């Protein structure tokens, strides 16, 4: 999401299965601050960075075999077995105990693993599984689910007044934003962290440099050890001796990108390296410090920058949050180019006949078009920036099982097409239209008509409880793969010589259609920026998401650029990242 509510980031972190829920923090008893001498002693022992990294769950991972069992098919993985049942024209193998589901198209040798939502609130994700025939009635593949990562860094430092303070850095979810420790005290082996309203207790083994503490939102306790810059990859931009970054030509990986040095595409090296070194020099002074985790740039169709920070790497998918909404526009264009009867004026209601009659029925609902959904202007009582809105994304996801139905049942507060309001669930309705028009299960359509033609590496798409793809954002994609979405639109719907959508759909998508935050700043699921650099104004289209996920298309420079970041829930910080484009990227290319 562009501004996914803080609750969502918390829910993501709560998925990590470390044990029992954390003990409730005790209300503060107005403890008096300790003496200056005691503070100094505490600072001497605790100052610096303490951290932990681990990967938890899911239960099923690794090789999977599908074999014929009598008149049925059976899937076997991680010591578990499941019989196949028909689902959406495919065969579904649902493993008992809610361990996950394998959807297989045995006629075409492809499958999808749907890892389950965790008990603590994380949603389900689907990822492709490539099958290889191992006999007349046998297939083999490998399940590689999205890992649930725990990377937590607790930093201690003395303030100007001598008080020892602490803050948390979490590169995956930015949960530390909600933990502002005003004071830290050490009493023997007891460590006490104070917020304005609560106290958290931990224990320190000073000899082993081992700190154990329970902190929300992580269940159970965190076992932290002291870390230097070499052993805190998620806290420092890069390990030593990286005192300076030189922009290197990206690796050629066979993923469809042609690579080149900056000079080969007419870009100046100095501004690009200034950007990379600005990231490297960013001090982690508090939880709101910028957390830029990757920078990628392509010009004239060639990838020239592909750099990573804070433990991220080229082969690691990144949460793109609401930048994934722009995939809705791409899927509509691809379906239409393939012959599906879809366009901006296509009515939405006929694709949801099974949901009639709608609650809060209103004749205006029959007038909602695909263009209204793609411009955030269907008129529903759905405002993600208003927690009281009945269609607010988190509210729908926390209270409803069928998110399509919950959205269609919302009352209308505006005439369709009359006003744009940021509404994730409205954009999600595009998925049902594409699926219905293409007569395909949406994850299969995404894989066969988009991800595979664009040579995507590993990716994970969010799933709804009803068993299909959520199009409101939240995909995990490698940044150099997501950059291809920008190149596809920059090149008028063509990737690597193959046309996937029409040039006219691309033109309409990138043009201004609505005013979301400023006049004429929104196209068809694309934000529109106007940057001024060197006395010239450049129009840029952006797919953007919470935390600083920003993909820019700049037609006048024949350039696409993407950054990913981890400042989730901190709009004040991540919204400023757009300024990096006129400050560094445009000057390098203009």
C-alpha positions as CSV (number, residue, x, y, z in Angstrom):
1,X,0.0,0.0,0.0
2,X,1.0,3.6,-0.5
3,X,0.1,4.4,3.1
4,X,-0.6,1.1,4.7
5,X,-1.8,1.6,8.2
6,X,0.6,1.1,11.0
7,X,-1.4,-1.9,12.2
8,X,-0.5,-3.8,9.1
9,X,3.2,-3.6,9.7
10,X,2.5,-4.8,13.3
11,X,0.5,-7.7,12.0
12,X,3.3,-8.8,9.7
13,X,5.7,-8.9,12.6
14,X,3.3,-10.8,14.8
15,X,3.5,-13.7,12.3
16,X,6.9,-14.8,13.6
17,X,6.4,-17.9,15.6
18,X,8.9,-17.7,18.4
19,X,6.8,-19.1,21.2
20,X,4.2,-17.8,23.6
21,X,2.9,-14.3,23.4
22,X,5.1,-11.7,25.2
23,X,4.3,-10.8,28.8
24,X,2.3,-7.7,29.2
25,X,4.5,-4.7,30.1
26,X,4.1,-3.4,33.6
27,X,2.7,0.1,34.0
28,X,5.5,2.4,35.2
29,X,5.5,3.2,38.9
30,X,7.1,6.6,38.3
31,X,10.6,5.2,39.1
32,X,13.0,7.9,39.7
33,X,16.0,8.1,37.4
34,X,19.1,6.5,38.7
35,X,22.2,8.5,39.6
36,X,24.6,9.8,37.0
37,X,27.2,7.3,38.2
38,X,24.8,4.4,37.7
39,X,23.8,5.7,34.3
40,X,27.5,5.9,33.3
41,X,28.1,2.3,34.5
42,X,25.0,1.1,32.5
43,X,26.2,3.0,29.4
44,X,29.7,1.4,29.6
45,X,28.2,-2.1,29.7
46,X,25.3,-1.7,27.2
47,X,26.4,0.9,24.7
48,X,26.4,-0.3,21.1
49,X,24.3,-2.6,19.0
50,X,22.8,-5.9,20.1
51,X,21.1,-8.1,17.6
52,X,19.5,-11.4,16.6
53,X,18.7,-12.9,13.2
54,X,16.7,-16.1,12.5
55,X,14.3,-17.6,10.1
56,X,11.2,-19.3,11.4
57,X,8.7,-21.6,9.6
58,X,6.8,-22.5,7.5
59,X,6.4,-26.2,8.2
60,X,6.5,-27.5,4.7
61,X,9.5,-26.8,2.5
62,X,11.7,-28.7,0.1
63,X,11.0,-31.5,-2.4
64,X,7.5,-32.4,-3.3
65,X,6.3,-35.4,-5.3
66,X,3.0,-35.9,-7.0
67,X,2.1,-39.5,-7.9
68,X,-1.0,-41.3,-9.0
69,X,-2.7,-43.3,-6.2
70,X,-5.3,-45.5,-7.7
71,X,-7.8,-43.3,-9.5
72,X,-6.5,-40.2,-7.7
73,X,-3.4,-38.1,-7.3
74,X,-1.4,-37.7,-4.1
75,X,1.2,-35.1,-3.2
76,X,4.0,-35.9,-0.7
77,X,6.2,-33.3,1.0
78,X,8.1,-33.0,4.2
79,X,6.7,-36.3,5.5
80,X,3.1,-35.3,4.8
81,X,0.6,-36.4,2.2
82,X,-2.5,-35.0,0.6
83,X,-5.0,-36.3,-1.9
84,X,-5.9,-34.1,-4.9
85,X,-9.3,-32.5,-5.4
86,X,-10.5,-30.4,-8.3
87,X,-10.3,-26.6,-7.9
88,X,-10.5,-23.8,-10.5
89,X,-9.7,-26.2,-13.3
90,X,-6.6,-27.5,-11.4
91,X,-5.9,-30.2,-8.8
92,X,-5.6,-28.9,-5.2
93,X,-3.7,-30.8,-2.5
94,X,-4.6,-29.5,0.9
95,X,-2.3,-30.7,3.6
96,X,-3.9,-31.5,7.0
97,X,-3.4,-29.2,9.9
98,X,-3.5,-26.1,7.8
99,X,0.1,-26.7,6.6
100,X,-0.5,-25.3,3.1
101,X,-1.9,-26.2,-0.3
102,X,-0.4,-27.2,-3.6
103,X,-2.4,-26.3,-6.7
104,X,-1.2,-28.2,-9.7
105,X,-1.9,-28.0,-13.5
106,X,-0.6,-31.5,-14.3
107,X,-1.5,-31.1,-18.0
108,X,1.0,-28.3,-18.3
109,X,3.5,-29.2,-15.6
110,X,3.2,-26.3,-13.3
111,X,2.0,-25.8,-9.7
112,X,1.7,-23.2,-7.0
113,X,2.4,-23.5,-3.3
114,X,0.1,-21.6,-1.0
115,X,1.7,-21.2,2.3
116,X,-0.8,-20.8,5.1
117,X,-1.6,-17.7,7.0
118,X,0.1,-17.9,10.4
119,X,-1.9,-18.1,13.6
120,X,-0.5,-14.8,14.7
121,X,-2.0,-12.9,11.7
122,X,0.3,-13.1,8.7
123,X,-1.5,-13.6,5.4
124,X,-1.0,-16.5,3.0
125,X,1.4,-16.2,0.0
126,X,1.5,-18.2,-3.2
127,X,4.7,-19.0,-5.2
128,X,5.2,-21.0,-8.4
129,X,6.6,-24.5,-8.2
130,X,8.2,-25.8,-11.4
131,X,7.3,-29.5,-12.0
132,X,9.4,-32.1,-13.8
133,X,7.9,-35.3,-15.0
134,X,9.6,-38.3,-13.3
135,X,7.6,-41.0,-15.0
136,X,4.2,-41.6,-16.6
137,X,2.4,-40.9,-13.3
138,X,4.8,-38.9,-11.3
139,X,6.0,-35.3,-11.0
140,X,8.6,-33.7,-8.9
141,X,9.3,-30.1,-7.8
142,X,10.6,-28.0,-4.9
143,X,8.5,-25.9,-2.5
144,X,10.4,-22.8,-1.5
145,X,8.0,-20.7,0.7
146,X,8.6,-17.2,1.8
147,X,10.7,-17.3,5.0
148,X,9.5,-15.6,8.1
149,X,12.5,-13.5,9.0
150,X,13.4,-12.1,12.4
151,X,16.1,-9.4,12.3
152,X,16.1,-7.3,15.4
153,X,18.7,-4.8,16.5
154,X,18.6,-3.0,19.8
155,X,21.0,0.0,19.9
156,X,22.0,1.7,23.2
157,X,23.6,5.2,23.4
158,X,23.9,8.0,25.9
159,X,21.9,11.2,25.2
160,X,23.2,14.7,25.6
161,X,21.9,14.7,29.1
162,X,23.8,11.6,30.0
163,X,20.7,9.4,30.1
164,X,21.1,6.0,28.5
165,X,18.5,5.4,25.7
166,X,17.7,2.7,23.2
167,X,15.9,2.2,20.0
168,X,15.0,-0.8,17.8
169,X,15.9,-1.2,14.1
170,X,14.0,-3.9,12.1
171,X,14.8,-4.0,8.4
172,X,11.8,-6.2,7.5
173,X,8.9,-4.5,9.2
174,X,10.1,-1.4,11.1
175,X,8.4,-2.5,14.3
176,X,10.9,-0.4,16.3
177,X,8.9,2.7,15.2
178,X,6.5,1.9,18.0
179,X,9.1,1.4,20.7
180,X,10.5,4.7,22.0
181,X,12.7,4.0,25.0
182,X,13.2,7.1,27.0
183,X,15.5,5.6,29.6
184,X,17.5,2.4,30.2
185,X,18.7,1.2,33.5
186,X,21.0,-1.7,34.5
187,X,20.8,-3.2,38.0
188,X,23.1,-6.2,38.2
189,X,21.9,-8.6,35.6
190,X,18.5,-6.8,35.3
191,X,18.0,-4.5,32.3
192,X,15.0,-2.2,32.4
193,X,13.8,-0.3,29.3
194,X,11.3,2.5,29.9
195,X,8.8,4.0,27.5
196,X,6.4,6.8,28.4
197,X,3.8,4.3,29.6
198,X,5.5,1.0,30.2
199,X,8.6,-0.9,31.4
200,X,10.2,-3.9,29.8
201,X,12.5,-6.2,31.7
202,X,15.4,-8.2,30.4
203,X,18.4,-10.1,31.7
204,X,22.1,-9.6,30.8
205,X,24.9,-12.1,30.9
206,X,27.7,-9.6,30.7
207,X,30.4,-12.3,30.4
208,X,28.8,-13.9,27.4
209,X,27.5,-10.5,26.1
210,X,24.0,-12.1,25.9
211,X,20.9,-10.0,26.4
212,X,17.4,-11.7,26.8
213,X,14.3,-9.5,26.7
214,X,10.7,-9.7,25.7
215,X,9.6,-6.8,23.4
216,X,6.4,-6.3,21.5
217,X,5.3,-7.2,18.9
218,X,7.7,-10.2,18.9
219,X,6.2,-13.2,20.7
220,X,8.3,-14.8,23.4
221,X,11.8,-13.5,24.2
222,X,14.6,-12.2,22.0
223,X,18.1,-13.5,22.6
224,X,20.4,-10.7,21.5
225,X,24.2,-10.7,21.3
226,X,26.6,-7.7,21.0
227,X,27.3,-6.9,17.3
228,X,29.9,-5.0,15.5
229,X,29.6,-3.5,12.0
230,X,30.7,-6.8,10.5
231,X,28.0,-8.8,12.2
232,X,24.9,-6.6,12.0
233,X,24.0,-6.7,8.4
234,X,20.5,-5.3,9.0
235,X,21.6,-2.4,11.1
236,X,24.5,-1.0,9.1
237,X,24.2,-0.3,5.3
238,X,27.2,-2.5,4.5
239,X,29.9,-4.3,6.5
240,X,33.4,-2.9,6.6
241,X,35.6,-2.2,4.8
242,X,32.8,-0.5,2.7
243,X,33.7,3.1,3.4
244,X,32.7,4.1,-0.1
245,X,30.6,2.6,-2.9
246,X,31.6,2.5,-6.6
247,X,28.8,1.8,-9.0
248,X,29.6,-1.5,-10.5
249,X,28.1,-2.9,-13.7
250,X,25.3,-5.2,-12.6
251,X,25.7,-9.0,-12.9
252,X,24.4,-10.7,-16.0
253,X,22.1,-13.4,-14.6
254,X,20.1,-14.6,-17.6
255,X,16.9,-12.9,-16.3
256,X,16.3,-10.9,-19.5
257,X,18.2,-7.8,-18.5
258,X,21.0,-6.6,-20.7
259,X,23.6,-4.9,-18.5
260,X,26.0,-2.1,-19.2
261,X,28.3,0.4,-17.4
262,X,26.8,3.8,-16.8
263,X,28.9,5.5,-19.4
264,X,27.6,3.2,-22.1
265,X,24.0,4.7,-21.7
266,X,25.2,8.3,-21.4
267,X,24.9,8.5,-17.6
268,X,27.4,10.4,-15.4
269,X,29.0,8.3,-12.7
270,X,29.4,11.1,-10.1
271,X,25.7,11.7,-9.2
272,X,24.9,8.0,-9.1
273,X,27.8,7.3,-6.8
274,X,26.9,10.3,-4.7
275,X,23.5,8.7,-4.1
276,X,24.9,5.3,-3.2
277,X,27.4,6.9,-0.8
278,X,24.7,9.0,0.8
279,X,23.0,5.7,1.6
280,X,26.2,4.3,3.0
281,X,26.8,7.3,5.2
282,X,23.3,7.4,6.7
283,X,23.7,7.4,10.5
284,X,21.3,5.0,12.3
285,X,20.6,7.6,15.1
286,X,17.0,6.5,15.8
287,X,14.1,4.4,14.5
288,X,13.2,7.0,11.9
289,X,16.6,7.0,10.2
290,X,16.3,6.3,6.4
291,X,16.4,2.6,5.6
292,X,17.1,2.5,1.8
293,X,17.7,-1.1,1.0
294,X,18.2,-1.2,-2.8
295,X,18.7,1.1,-5.8
296,X,18.2,0.0,-9.4
297,X,18.4,2.0,-12.6
298,X,18.0,1.1,-16.3
299,X,18.5,3.3,-19.2
300,X,18.0,2.7,-22.9
301,X,16.8,-0.8,-21.9
302,X,20.0,-1.7,-20.1
303,X,20.4,-2.3,-16.4
304,X,23.2,-0.1,-15.2
305,X,22.7,0.0,-11.4
306,X,21.7,-2.8,-9.1
307,X,23.0,-2.1,-5.5
308,X,21.8,-3.4,-2.2
309,X,22.2,-2.4,1.5
310,X,21.2,-3.6,5.0
311,X,21.6,-7.3,4.2
312,X,19.5,-7.4,1.1
313,X,20.8,-8.9,-2.1
314,X,19.9,-9.3,-5.8
315,X,18.3,-12.8,-5.2
316,X,16.2,-11.7,-2.2
317,X,12.6,-10.7,-2.9
318,X,11.5,-7.5,-1.3
319,X,8.0,-6.5,0.0
320,X,6.8,-3.9,-2.6
321,X,3.7,-3.0,-0.6
322,X,1.3,-0.8,-2.6
323,X,3.7,-0.5,-5.5
324,X,2.0,-3.9,-6.3
325,X,-1.2,-2.1,-7.1
326,X,0.2,-1.1,-10.4
327,X,0.3,-4.7,-11.3
328,X,-3.5,-4.5,-11.5
329,X,-3.2,-2.1,-14.5
330,X,-0.6,-4.3,-16.2
331,X,-2.8,-7.5,-15.8
332,X,-5.8,-5.7,-17.3
333,X,-3.7,-4.5,-20.3
334,X,-2.3,-8.0,-20.8
335,X,-5.7,-9.6,-20.6
336,X,-7.1,-7.1,-23.1
337,X,-4.2,-7.6,-25.5
338,X,-4.9,-11.3,-25.3
339,X,-8.4,-10.8,-26.4
340,X,-10.4,-10.4,-23.2
341,X,-13.2,-7.8,-23.6
342,X,-11.8,-5.3,-21.1
343,X,-11.3,-1.6,-21.2
344,X,-11.7,1.5,-19.0
345,X,-15.5,1.6,-19.6
346,X,-16.1,-2.1,-18.8
347,X,-18.7,-2.4,-16.1
348,X,-17.6,-4.2,-13.0
349,X,-20.9,-5.5,-11.6
350,X,-21.4,-8.3,-14.3
351,X,-18.2,-10.0,-13.1
352,X,-19.6,-10.2,-9.6
353,X,-23.1,-11.6,-10.3
354,X,-22.6,-14.3,-7.7
355,X,-22.4,-11.6,-5.0
356,X,-25.8,-10.1,-5.9
357,X,-27.8,-8.7,-4.2
358,X,-25.2,-6.3,-2.7
359,X,-25.8,-4.9,0.8
360,X,-26.4,-1.2,0.6
361,X,-27.6,-1.7,-2.9
362,X,-27.5,1.4,-5.0
363,X,-28.2,1.7,-8.7
364,X,-24.9,3.6,-9.0
365,X,-23.0,0.4,-8.3
366,X,-24.0,-0.8,-11.7
367,X,-22.2,2.2,-13.2
368,X,-18.8,1.4,-11.6
369,X,-16.3,0.7,-14.4
370,X,-12.9,-0.8,-14.5
371,X,-11.5,2.7,-15.1
372,X,-13.1,3.8,-11.9
373,X,-11.3,1.1,-10.0
374,X,-8.0,1.8,-11.6
375,X,-8.3,5.6,-10.8
376,X,-9.3,5.0,-7.2
377,X,-12.7,6.6,-7.9
378,X,-15.4,3.9,-7.6
379,X,-17.2,5.9,-4.9
380,X,-17.2,3.3,-2.1
381,X,-17.0,4.3,1.6
382,X,-13.4,3.2,1.4
383,X,-10.6,5.5,2.6
384,X,-7.4,3.9,3.7
385,X,-6.3,7.1,5.4
386,X,-9.3,7.1,7.6
387,X,-9.4,4.4,10.3
388,X,-13.1,5.0,10.8
389,X,-13.9,4.2,7.1
390,X,-15.8,0.9,6.8
391,X,-13.8,0.0,3.7
392,X,-10.4,0.8,5.2
393,X,-8.0,-2.0,4.1
394,X,-7.1,-3.3,7.6
395,X,-10.7,-3.1,8.8
396,X,-11.9,-5.3,5.9
397,X,-9.0,-7.8,6.2
398,X,-9.5,-8.1,10.0
399,X,-13.3,-8.5,9.9
400,X,-14.2,-10.3,6.7
401,X,-13.3,-13.6,5.1
402,X,-14.4,-12.6,1.6
403,X,-12.8,-9.2,0.8
404,X,-14.6,-9.0,-2.6
405,X,-18.0,-9.2,-0.9
406,X,-17.1,-6.9,1.9
407,X,-16.1,-4.2,-0.6
408,X,-19.0,-4.7,-2.9
409,X,-21.4,-4.4,0.1
410,X,-20.0,-1.0,1.1
411,X,-22.2,2.0,0.7
412,X,-21.4,4.5,-2.0
413,X,-20.5,8.0,-0.7
414,X,-19.6,9.5,-4.1
415,X,-20.8,9.1,-7.7
416,X,-18.5,6.6,-9.5
417,X,-15.7,8.4,-11.3
418,X,-16.4,11.7,-9.5
419,X,-13.7,11.7,-6.8
420,X,-10.4,9.7,-6.2
421,X,-9.8,8.4,-2.6
422,X,-7.0,6.0,-1.7
423,X,-8.9,2.7,-1.5
424,X,-6.9,-0.6,-1.6
425,X,-10.0,-2.8,-1.6
426,X,-11.4,-1.1,-4.6
427,X,-8.2,-1.8,-6.6
428,X,-8.4,-5.4,-5.4
429,X,-11.7,-5.8,-7.2
430,X,-9.8,-5.5,-10.5
431,X,-8.5,-9.0,-9.8
432,X,-12.0,-10.6,-10.0
433,X,-12.6,-8.8,-13.3
434,X,-9.4,-10.0,-14.9
435,X,-9.9,-13.5,-13.6
436,X,-13.5,-13.6,-15.0
437,X,-12.6,-12.1,-18.3
438,X,-9.6,-14.4,-18.9
439,X,-11.3,-17.5,-17.4
440,X,-8.2,-18.1,-15.3
441,X,-7.3,-18.5,-11.7
442,X,-5.5,-15.2,-11.0
443,X,-2.2,-16.5,-9.6
444,X,-1.9,-18.8,-12.7
445,X,-2.7,-15.8,-15.0
446,X,-0.1,-13.7,-13.2
447,X,2.6,-16.4,-13.6
448,X,1.9,-17.5,-17.2
449,X,1.0,-14.1,-18.7
450,X,3.2,-11.7,-16.7
451,X,5.9,-13.2,-14.4
452,X,7.2,-15.9,-16.8
453,X,7.3,-13.7,-19.9
454,X,9.2,-11.1,-17.9
455,X,11.7,-13.8,-16.7
456,X,10.9,-13.3,-13.0
457,X,13.0,-15.0,-10.4
458,X,11.4,-16.2,-7.1
459,X,8.3,-14.1,-6.0
460,X,5.5,-14.4,-3.6
461,X,2.0,-13.0,-4.1
462,X,-0.5,-12.3,-1.3
463,X,-3.5,-14.4,-1.1
464,X,-7.0,-13.8,0.2
465,X,-8.8,-16.2,2.6
466,X,-11.0,-17.3,-0.4
467,X,-8.0,-18.7,-2.3
468,X,-7.0,-16.2,-4.9
469,X,-4.5,-13.3,-5.4
470,X,-5.0,-10.0,-3.5
471,X,-4.3,-7.1,-5.9
472,X,-4.2,-4.4,-3.2
473,X,-0.4,-4.7,-2.9
474,X,2.0,-6.7,-0.8
475,X,3.9,-8.8,-3.3
476,X,7.5,-9.9,-2.6
477,X,9.5,-9.5,-5.7
478,X,13.2,-9.1,-6.5
479,X,13.8,-5.3,-7.2
480,X,15.5,-6.0,-10.5
481,X,12.4,-8.0,-11.5
482,X,10.0,-5.3,-10.4
483,X,12.0,-2.8,-12.4
484,X,10.9,-4.7,-15.5
485,X,7.4,-3.5,-14.9
486,X,8.7,0.0,-15.4
487,X,10.7,-1.0,-18.5
488,X,7.6,-2.8,-20.0
489,X,5.6,0.5,-19.8
490,X,8.5,2.7,-20.9
491,X,8.8,0.5,-24.0
492,X,5.1,0.8,-24.8
493,X,4.1,-2.7,-23.7
494,X,7.1,-4.6,-25.0
495,X,9.6,-6.6,-23.0
496,X,12.6,-8.2,-24.6
497,X,11.1,-8.0,-28.1
498,X,7.7,-9.5,-27.1
499,X,4.6,-7.4,-26.9
500,X,2.5,-8.1,-23.8
501,X,0.0,-5.2,-23.9
502,X,-1.0,-2.6,-26.4
503,X,0.8,0.7,-26.8
504,X,-2.5,2.5,-26.5
505,X,-3.2,0.9,-23.1
506,X,0.2,2.0,-21.9
507,X,-0.4,5.5,-23.2
508,X,-3.8,5.7,-21.3
509,X,-2.3,4.1,-18.2
510,X,0.5,6.7,-17.9
511,X,-1.7,9.7,-18.6
512,X,-3.4,11.7,-15.9
513,X,-7.0,10.7,-15.1
514,X,-7.6,11.7,-11.5
515,X,-6.5,13.9,-8.7
516,X,-5.6,11.8,-5.6
517,X,-3.3,14.1,-3.6
518,X,-2.7,16.9,-6.0
519,X,-4.3,18.0,-9.3
520,X,-3.9,15.4,-12.1
521,X,-1.5,13.3,-10.1
522,X,-2.9,9.8,-10.8
523,X,-3.2,7.7,-14.0
524,X,-4.5,4.1,-14.2
525,X,-2.9,2.8,-10.9
526,X,0.2,5.0,-11.6
527,X,1.1,8.1,-9.5
528,X,2.3,11.0,-11.5
529,X,5.2,13.2,-10.3
530,X,6.7,16.4,-11.9
531,X,10.3,16.8,-11.0
532,X,12.4,20.0,-11.7
533,X,16.1,19.5,-12.2
534,X,18.6,21.7,-14.1
535,X,15.8,24.2,-15.0
536,X,13.7,21.6,-16.7
537,X,10.5,19.8,-15.6
538,X,10.3,16.0,-16.1
539,X,7.1,14.0,-15.8
540,X,7.5,10.7,-14.1
541,X,5.0,7.9,-13.4
542,X,5.4,6.0,-10.2
543,X,4.3,2.7,-8.6
544,X,4.7,3.5,-4.9
545,X,4.2,1.7,-1.6
546,X,4.5,2.2,2.1
547,X,8.0,2.3,3.5
548,X,9.7,3.7,0.5
549,X,9.0,1.3,-2.4
550,X,9.2,3.5,-5.5
551,X,9.4,2.6,-9.1
552,X,9.8,5.6,-11.5
553,X,9.3,5.7,-15.2
554,X,10.8,8.8,-16.8
555,X,10.0,8.8,-20.6
556,X,11.9,12.0,-21.5
557,X,15.1,10.3,-20.3
558,X,14.3,6.8,-21.5
559,X,15.0,5.7,-17.9
560,X,13.4,3.6,-15.1
561,X,14.6,3.7,-11.5
562,X,13.6,1.9,-8.4
563,X,14.4,2.1,-4.7
564,X,13.2,-0.2,-1.9
565,X,13.3,0.7,1.7
566,X,12.2,-0.4,5.2
567,X,10.6,2.8,6.7
568,X,7.2,1.1,6.9
569,X,4.5,3.2,8.7
570,X,6.8,6.3,8.7
571,X,5.4,8.4,5.9
572,X,7.3,11.5,7.1
573,X,10.5,9.7,6.3
574,X,9.8,7.6,3.3
575,X,7.8,10.2,1.3
576,X,11.0,12.3,1.1
577,X,12.7,9.5,-0.9
578,X,11.1,10.7,-4.1
579,X,13.5,13.7,-3.9
580,X,16.4,11.4,-4.7
581,X,15.3,11.3,-8.3
582,X,15.7,15.0,-9.1
583,X,18.7,15.3,-6.8
584,X,20.8,12.4,-8.1
585,X,19.2,10.3,-10.9
586,X,18.0,13.0,-13.3
587,X,21.3,15.0,-13.1
588,X,23.1,11.8,-13.9
589,X,21.1,11.3,-17.1
590,X,20.3,14.8,-18.3
